[in-house]
Amino acid sequence: MSIRAVKSGNKTKGTKTFTYFLPNPPQRKNGYREKEFDKIMQGILESGFELVDLQTQGTENGVFIIALLKFPNKKVAALDAALDLHERFKLQDSHNSPDIELDDEDA
């Protein structure tokens, strides 16, 4: 996540980005609901963040979802420092799909 904060009087207002990669699902005839992403966004919004913008960028292997979030006051800004999304939502730092190849950083 990326953070930008501005102090105004005794309130802290700022923005941060939350990026989530959603790998392509197997071929299906019908659409489906991405429950994990919904749960994560619900938790973020219930924590006091406000959604400013949501963008997607499709790739050959899936889609990046980039949310611009605003923390409207010091209480939410302080919560942000303690909010461990990986732990709270049992996320992984990387995918575990054998179909997605990561670029080798040493190459």
DRENDO-1510 file (C-alpha; in Angstrom, 1 decimal, always signed):
<recs>
REC; n; res; u; v; w
REC; 1; MET; +0.0; +0.0; +0.0 .
REC; 2; SER; +1.1; +3.6; -0.6 .
REC; 3; ILE; +0.2; +6.4; +1.8 .
REC; 4; ARG; -0.1; +10.2; +1.5 .
REC; 5; ALA; -1.2; +12.2; +4.5 .
REC; 6; VAL; -2.0; +15.9; +4.9 .
REC; 7; LYS; -2.6; +17.5; +8.3 .
REC; 8; SER; -5.3; +20.1; +8.5 .
REC; 9; GLY; -5.7; +21.6; +12.0 .
REC; 10; ASN; -5.9; +18.7; +14.4 .
REC; 11; LYS; -7.2; +16.3; +11.8 .
REC; 12; THR; -5.2; +14.0; +9.6 .
REC; 13; LYS; -6.6; +13.4; +6.1 .
REC; 14; GLY; -4.9; +11.3; +3.6 .
REC; 15; THR; -5.1; +8.7; +0.9 .
REC; 16; LYS; -3.6; +5.3; +0.3 .
REC; 17; THR; -3.8; +2.7; -2.4 .
REC; 18; PHE; -4.8; -0.9; -1.9 .
REC; 19; THR; -3.8; -3.2; -4.8 .
REC; 20; TYR; -5.3; -6.7; -5.2 .
REC; 21; PHE; -4.5; -9.2; -7.9 .
REC; 22; LEU; -7.3; -11.5; -9.0 .
REC; 23; PRO; -6.1; -14.4; -11.1 .
REC; 24; ASN; -8.2; -15.7; -14.0 .
REC; 25; PRO; -10.7; -18.3; -12.9 .
REC; 26; PRO; -11.2; -21.5; -14.8 .
REC; 27; GLN; -13.4; -21.3; -17.9 .
REC; 28; ARG; -17.1; -21.0; -16.9 .
REC; 29; LYS; -20.4; -20.5; -18.8 .
REC; 30; ASN; -21.7; -18.2; -16.1 .
REC; 31; GLY; -20.3; -15.3; -14.1 .
REC; 32; TYR; -19.5; -15.6; -10.4 .
REC; 33; ARG; -19.1; -13.4; -7.4 .
REC; 34; GLU; -15.6; -12.8; -6.0 .
REC; 35; LYS; -16.4; -13.2; -2.4 .
REC; 36; GLU; -12.9; -12.8; -1.0 .
REC; 37; PHE; -12.5; -9.4; -2.6 .
REC; 38; ASP; -15.9; -8.3; -1.4 .
REC; 39; LYS; -15.1; -9.4; +2.1 .
REC; 40; ILE; -11.8; -7.5; +2.1 .
REC; 41; MET; -13.4; -4.3; +0.7 .
REC; 42; GLN; -16.2; -4.6; +3.3 .
REC; 43; GLY; -13.7; -4.8; +6.1 .
REC; 44; ILE; -11.7; -1.8; +4.8 .
REC; 45; LEU; -14.8; +0.3; +4.5 .
REC; 46; GLU; -16.1; -0.8; +7.9 .
REC; 47; SER; -12.8; +0.3; +9.4 .
REC; 48; GLY; -13.6; +3.9; +8.4 .
REC; 49; PHE; -11.8; +4.3; +5.1 .
REC; 50; GLU; -13.7; +5.9; +2.3 .
REC; 51; LEU; -13.4; +4.7; -1.3 .
REC; 52; VAL; -12.3; +7.5; -3.6 .
REC; 53; ASP; -11.6; +5.6; -6.8 .
REC; 54; LEU; -11.5; +2.0; -8.1 .
REC; 55; GLN; -9.6; +1.1; -11.2 .
REC; 56; THR; -8.9; -2.2; -12.9 .
REC; 57; GLN; -6.1; -3.3; -15.2 .
REC; 58; GLY; -6.5; -6.6; -17.0 .
REC; 59; THR; -3.5; -8.8; -17.8 .
REC; 60; GLU; -3.2; -12.2; -19.6 .
REC; 61; ASN; -3.3; -13.9; -16.2 .
REC; 62; GLY; -5.9; -11.9; -14.3 .
REC; 63; VAL; -6.8; -8.4; -13.2 .
REC; 64; PHE; -5.2; -5.9; -10.9 .
REC; 65; ILE; -7.8; -4.0; -8.8 .
REC; 66; ILE; -6.5; -0.7; -7.5 .
REC; 67; ALA; -8.5; +1.1; -4.8 .
REC; 68; LEU; -7.7; +4.7; -3.8 .
REC; 69; LEU; -8.8; +5.0; -0.1 .
REC; 70; LYS; -9.2; +8.1; +2.1 .
REC; 71; PHE; -8.7; +8.1; +5.8 .
REC; 72; PRO; -10.8; +11.0; +7.0 .
REC; 73; ASN; -9.3; +11.5; +10.5 .
REC; 74; LYS; -6.6; +10.7; +13.0 .
REC; 75; LYS; -8.6; +7.7; +14.4 .
REC; 76; VAL; -8.7; +6.0; +11.0 .
REC; 77; ALA; -5.1; +7.0; +10.2 .
REC; 78; ALA; -4.0; +5.4; +13.5 .
REC; 79; LEU; -6.1; +2.3; +12.7 .
REC; 80; ASP; -4.3; +2.0; +9.4 .
REC; 81; ALA; -1.0; +1.5; +11.1 .
REC; 82; ALA; -2.4; -1.4; +13.1 .
REC; 83; LEU; -4.5; -2.9; +10.3 .
REC; 84; ASP; -2.8; -6.0; +9.0 .
REC; 85; LEU; -4.9; -7.0; +6.0 .
REC; 86; HIS; -2.9; -10.1; +5.4 .
REC; 87; GLU; -3.6; -11.4; +8.8 .
REC; 88; ARG; -7.2; -10.2; +9.1 .
REC; 89; PHE; -8.2; -11.7; +5.8 .
REC; 90; LYS; -5.8; -14.6; +5.7 .
REC; 91; LEU; -4.2; -13.3; +2.4 .
REC; 92; GLN; -1.0; -14.6; +0.8 .
REC; 93; ASP; +1.8; -12.4; -0.4 .
REC; 94; SER; +1.8; -14.2; -3.7 .
REC; 95; HIS; -0.4; -16.5; -5.8 .
REC; 96; ASN; -0.2; -20.3; -5.6 .
REC; 97; SER; -1.4; -21.0; -9.1 .
REC; 98; PRO; +1.0; -23.0; -11.3 .
REC; 99; ASP; -0.5; -21.3; -14.3 .
REC; 100; ILE; +0.9; -17.9; -13.4 .
REC; 101; GLU; +4.6; -17.4; -13.9 .
REC; 102; LEU; +6.4; -14.6; -12.0 .
REC; 103; ASP; +9.3; -12.8; -13.6 .
REC; 104; ASP; +12.6; -13.9; -12.0 .
REC; 105; GLU; +14.1; -10.8; -10.2 .
REC; 106; ASP; +17.6; -12.3; -10.6 .
REC; 107; ALA; +17.4; -12.6; -14.4 .
</recs>
